[in-house]
Amino acid sequence: MATCEVCGNNYGMSFEIHAQGAVHVFDCFSCAIHRMAPVCEHCRVQIIGQGVEADGHWFCGAHCARAEGRAGIVDKV
C-alpha cells in the first residue's frame, strides 16, 4: 500500500504517475487532477482536457488565451 500525496489516504489500489523525472502517488483520479493539472492563467480553472499552450503559458481554451493578449489561437470544432 502507498499513501496518497494529496489526501494522505493509505490505499491498496493507489497508483503512481511518473512525470518530468518525479514519481507521484495518488489514491484516485481526483487527487491526481488536483495536484497535476495545469491551471488556466486567465480564468484559473484546472485544465483537464487539451488546453492551449501559448508562449509557455497555459489556458483552458482560445478565448482565455486571446483575453490575455495571445493572437492567432483558434479553438477547433
C-alpha positions in Angstrom: 0.0 0.0 0.0 1.1 3.6 -0.6 -0.1 6.9 0.8 -1.7 9.5 -1.5 0.4 12.7 -1.5 -2.8 14.8 -1.7 -5.2 13.4 0.9 -3.0 11.1 2.9 -5.2 8.0 2.3 -3.2 4.8 2.6 -4.9 2.7 -0.1 -4.2 -0.7 -1.5 -5.1 0.4 -5.0 -3.1 3.6 -5.1 -1.2 4.3 -8.3 1.9 6.2 -9.5 2.3 8.9 -12.1 5.8 9.4 -13.5 6.2 12.9 -14.9 9.2 15.1 -15.6 11.6 12.9 -13.6 9.3 12.8 -10.4 7.1 10.0 -9.1 3.7 10.9 -7.6 1.4 8.6 -5.7 -2.4 9.1 -5.6 -5.4 7.0 -4.4 -7.8 8.4 -7.0 -8.0 10.4 -10.2 -9.5 13.5 -8.4 -6.4 13.7 -6.2 -4.1 13.3 -9.3 -6.0 16.1 -11.1 -5.8 18.3 -8.1 -2.0 18.0 -7.9 -1.1 17.6 -11.6 -3.5 19.5 -13.8 -2.2 22.9 -15.0 -4.3 26.0 -14.2 -5.6 28.4 -16.8 -3.7 31.7 -16.4 -6.8 33.7 -17.2 -9.9 32.1 -15.5 -7.9 29.9 -13.0 -9.8 26.7 -13.9 -7.9 23.4 -13.8 -7.2 22.2 -17.3 -8.3 18.6 -17.5 -8.7 18.4 -21.3 -6.5 19.6 -24.1 -6.0 23.2 -23.1 -3.9 25.7 -25.1 -0.2 26.4 -24.6 1.0 29.8 -25.9 4.5 31.1 -25.4 4.9 28.9 -22.3 1.6 29.9 -20.8 -1.4 27.6 -20.3 -5.0 28.4 -20.9 -8.2 26.3 -20.9 -9.1 27.5 -24.4 -8.6 30.0 -27.2 -11.0 32.5 -25.6 -8.9 32.8 -22.4 -5.6 32.9 -24.4 -7.0 35.8 -26.5 -8.2 37.6 -23.4 -4.6 37.5 -22.2 -3.3 39.0 -25.4 -2.2 35.9 -27.3 -3.0 36.2 -31.0 -3.8 33.6 -33.7 -5.2 30.9 -31.4 -8.4 29.3 -32.6 -10.5 26.6 -31.0 -11.3 23.7 -33.3 -14.8 22.4 -33.7 
